[in-house]
Every structure is written in C-alpha cells, then in structure tokens.
Amino acid sequence: MKTLPIVWQRLVSSGQTCPRCASTGDEVERACRQLRKQLIPLGIEPVLEIREIDEATFKANPAESNRIWIAGKPMEDWVNASVGSSPCCSVCGESECRTVDVAGTAYEVVPEELLVKAGLIAALTINSQQRQ
C-alpha cells in the first residue's frame, strides 16, 4: 500500500501549546481519519507524524509553528493558499503566529475540510504521477 505522509508541527513549551495549535491538531486528526476512509480503497494510507518545535526555533521563525506538509509539500501549495500571520496568545507570547489564507479568508485554525481537500489533491496527483 502507498502512503500519504502528513506532518504537522507546533510549538510545545513546558508541555503546553496554544489554543490555535491545539484546535488545529484536532482538525488534523479528524482529517486523517476522513482521508483514511476515502483513500484506503485506492490503496493509499495517510500516515500522520506530529512534531514539536522548541521555543528557540519558534522565536527564530514563528511561522514554523502550526505548519502542515502533505506528501512533502506545504499544505497551502495543494490548495492555492498563502501564509499570513496574526497575534496569538498564551504560550506564543506576543508573536504573530501562522495563518492560512484561502480566497480572502484567513484561518488561524486550519479546518478539517481544507486539510481533506489538500490530502485528496495530493493523493490523486501522486497516484497519477506514479502511473505514468
């Protein structure tokens, strides 16, 4: 069976993450379950890897937190999105944290349906490339 690697990373400080990242984590897990249902019949299995970044990495580049890759590419590449930022809270301090902007809408929490769309596009693209 082919795999569809999905990687999600976020800041973890003293065992804590911000509400934005925590909610995105919930969305990522739901999206993976949905993708599994849709892709297993095609012989493709989504595999989720969750990474933690430390405070030093986050302070150097806050946009690295709450970042998602699907099949080795940034999630936003699959759905024609761009990356923005907005003030966050708690664990992130005063930092401007990652947002994903799609068709004029900025998402602080990446929604399940956007992740599923990106995953399906990635899976179908990879599948068709491997057949050629």
C-alpha positions in Angstrom: 0.0 0.0 0.0 1.3 3.5 -0.8 1.5 6.0 1.9 0.5 9.7 2.0 2.7 11.3 4.6 1.2 14.2 6.6 3.4 16.1 9.0 2.1 18.7 11.5 4.3 20.6 13.8 3.7 23.1 16.5 5.3 24.9 19.4 5.3 23.0 22.7 6.6 24.8 25.8 6.5 23.1 29.2 4.1 20.6 27.8 1.7 23.3 26.6 0.7 24.5 23.2 -1.6 27.5 22.3 -5.3 27.0 21.7 -4.8 27.7 18.0 -2.4 24.8 17.6 -4.4 22.6 19.9 -7.5 23.1 17.7 -5.6 22.6 14.5 -4.3 19.3 16.0 -7.9 18.2 16.5 -8.7 19.2 12.9 -5.6 17.3 11.5 -6.6 14.1 13.3 -10.2 14.3 12.1 -8.9 15.0 8.5 -6.6 12.0 8.7 -9.5 9.7 9.7 -11.6 11.1 6.9 -8.7 10.7 4.4 -8.2 7.1 5.6 -11.8 6.2 4.8 -11.6 7.8 1.3 -8.1 6.7 0.3 -7.7 3.1 1.6 -10.0 1.8 -1.2 -7.5 3.4 -3.6 -4.6 1.6 -1.9 -3.3 4.8 -0.2 -2.9 5.1 3.5 -2.4 8.6 5.2 0.3 8.5 7.8 0.4 11.3 10.4 3.6 12.4 12.0 3.3 15.0 14.8 6.4 17.1 15.6 7.1 19.5 18.4 9.3 22.6 17.9 11.0 24.3 20.8 10.9 27.9 21.9 14.2 28.8 20.3 13.0 27.5 16.9 9.7 29.3 17.4 11.2 32.6 18.3 13.5 32.5 15.3 10.6 31.8 13.0 7.0 31.8 14.5 5.6 30.7 11.1 7.2 27.3 11.7 4.5 26.6 14.3 1.2 25.1 13.2 2.7 24.1 9.9 1.5 21.2 7.9 3.1 19.3 5.0 1.3 16.7 2.8 3.4 14.4 0.6 6.4 16.6 1.3 4.9 19.8 0.2 3.4 22.6 2.3 -0.3 22.1 2.7 -1.0 25.5 1.3 0.6 24.6 -2.0 -2.0 21.9 -2.7 -5.0 24.3 -2.2 -3.6 27.5 -3.7 -3.4 29.2 -0.3 -0.9 31.6 1.2 0.6 32.0 4.6 -0.2 35.0 6.8 0.0 35.8 10.4 -2.0 37.3 13.3 -1.4 37.9 17.0 -1.6 34.8 19.1 -1.8 34.2 22.9 -0.6 32.2 25.9 2.3 30.0 25.0 3.2 32.1 22.0 3.5 35.3 23.9 3.5 38.4 21.7 4.4 36.6 18.5 2.5 36.8 15.3 1.6 33.2 14.5 0.8 31.4 11.2 -2.5 31.7 9.5 -3.5 30.1 6.2 -5.3 32.4 3.8 -7.6 30.9 1.2 -9.7 33.1 -1.2 -9.7 36.0 1.1 -10.4 34.1 4.3 -7.7 33.8 6.9 -7.8 30.7 9.1 -6.0 30.7 12.5 -7.1 27.1 13.0 -6.7 25.0 9.8 -10.1 23.4 9.2 -10.6 19.7 8.5 -12.3 20.3 5.2 -9.3 22.2 3.9 -6.9 19.5 5.0 -9.0 16.8 3.4 -9.1 18.7 0.2 -5.3 19.2 0.2 -4.9 15.5 1.1 -7.1 14.3 -1.8 -5.4 16.6 -4.3 -2.0 15.3 -3.1 -3.0 11.7 -3.2 -4.6 11.9 -6.7 -1.6 13.9 -8.0 0.9 11.4 -6.7 -1.1 8.4 -7.8 -1.4 9.8 -11.4 2.3 10.6 -11.5 3.3 7.1 -10.4 1.1 5.6 -13.2 2.9 7.5 -15.9 
